[in-house]
Amino acid sequence: MKASAKFFCESCGAEVAGNSKFCKKCGRFFASVRCPACGETGPNEKFKNGCPKCGYAVKNSASAEKSKSRQKKERARISRKVKNRFLSAIDSKSARSDGSLPTWSYCAIFIAFVAVAGVFFYMNR
């Protein structure tokens, strides 16, 4: 008997039909399918009999639970990675090693100075 792939929503983990365009539980739109084992992506038709790259197919509910667990771990890992990149980008932009201000703040100070000088000049005419 040929293994038939089962499809799960990556957002909420609910099982969905292979030709679904969105999850009926959470409403997430599916642009493509991603293999939980190797990460291969593509249209639903490409994954009808499992992953074309590694052959991964969910055969029973125990495998489905493992797949959901892997998906949750992968989402958590990606979320941590994005969060760490965001925080490091903020730190690198706001904290300078020489103690100077970011370039944009010098521009803002200059514009404010020009505005105040213009108002002072206009008032004393």
C-alpha positions in Angstrom: 0.0 0.0 0.0 1.3 3.4 -1.0 1.9 5.9 1.8 -0.5 8.8 1.6 0.7 12.2 2.9 -1.3 14.1 5.5 -1.3 17.8 5.5 -1.2 20.0 8.7 -1.5 23.7 9.2 1.9 25.1 10.1 0.2 27.8 12.2 -2.2 25.8 14.4 -1.3 22.2 13.7 -4.8 21.2 12.5 -5.0 18.5 9.8 -6.2 20.0 6.5 -7.1 18.5 3.1 -4.2 18.2 0.6 -5.8 20.7 -1.8 -6.9 23.3 0.8 -6.0 26.9 0.1 -6.5 27.9 3.8 -6.9 26.4 7.3 -10.5 26.0 8.4 -9.5 26.2 12.0 -7.3 29.4 12.1 -7.8 30.8 8.6 -4.1 30.9 7.6 -3.7 31.0 3.8 -1.4 28.4 2.2 0.9 29.6 -0.5 2.9 26.4 -0.6 3.7 23.2 1.3 6.9 22.7 3.4 8.3 19.2 4.3 8.8 19.0 8.1 11.8 16.7 7.6 14.0 18.4 5.0 12.3 21.8 4.4 11.5 21.3 0.7 8.7 23.6 -0.4 6.4 23.6 -3.4 2.7 23.3 -4.5 0.3 20.8 -3.0 0.3 18.6 -6.0 4.0 18.0 -5.7 3.6 16.6 -2.2 0.5 14.4 -2.9 2.5 11.1 -2.2 5.0 12.6 0.3 8.0 14.8 -0.1 9.6 14.5 -3.5 13.0 15.3 -2.2 13.4 13.0 0.9 10.3 10.8 0.6 8.8 11.9 4.0 5.1 10.9 4.4 3.0 10.8 7.5 1.9 7.1 7.8 0.1 7.1 11.1 -1.1 9.3 14.0 2.1 8.7 16.0 4.2 10.1 13.1 1.7 12.9 12.9 2.2 13.8 16.5 6.0 13.7 16.0 5.6 15.9 13.0 3.6 18.4 15.0 6.2 18.4 17.7 8.9 19.0 15.2 7.0 21.8 13.6 6.4 23.5 17.0 10.1 23.2 17.8 11.1 24.6 14.4 8.7 27.5 14.8 10.1 28.2 18.3 13.6 28.0 17.0 12.9 30.4 14.1 11.0 32.8 16.4 14.0 32.9 18.8 16.4 33.4 15.9 14.3 36.3 14.5 14.0 37.8 18.0 17.8 37.6 18.6 18.5 39.2 15.2 16.1 42.0 16.0 17.5 42.7 19.4 21.1 42.6 18.2 20.2 45.0 15.4 18.7 47.4 17.9 21.7 47.1 20.2 24.2 47.7 17.4 22.3 50.8 16.2 21.8 52.4 19.6 25.0 51.5 21.5 28.1 52.9 20.0 31.5 51.8 21.3 32.9 55.3 21.3 29.9 56.8 23.1 28.8 59.0 20.3 25.2 59.5 19.2 23.8 57.9 16.0 24.1 60.0 12.8 20.3 60.7 12.6 20.4 62.4 16.0 23.0 64.9 14.8 20.8 65.7 11.8 17.8 66.2 14.0 19.7 68.5 16.3 20.9 70.6 13.4 17.4 70.9 11.9 16.1 71.9 15.3 18.8 74.5 15.7 18.1 76.0 12.2 14.4 76.1 13.1 15.0 77.9 16.4 17.5 80.3 14.7 14.9 81.1 12.0 12.2 81.8 14.5 14.6 84.0 16.5 15.6 85.9 13.4 12.0 86.3 12.2 10.9 87.7 15.7 13.7 90.2 15.8 13.2 91.9 12.4 
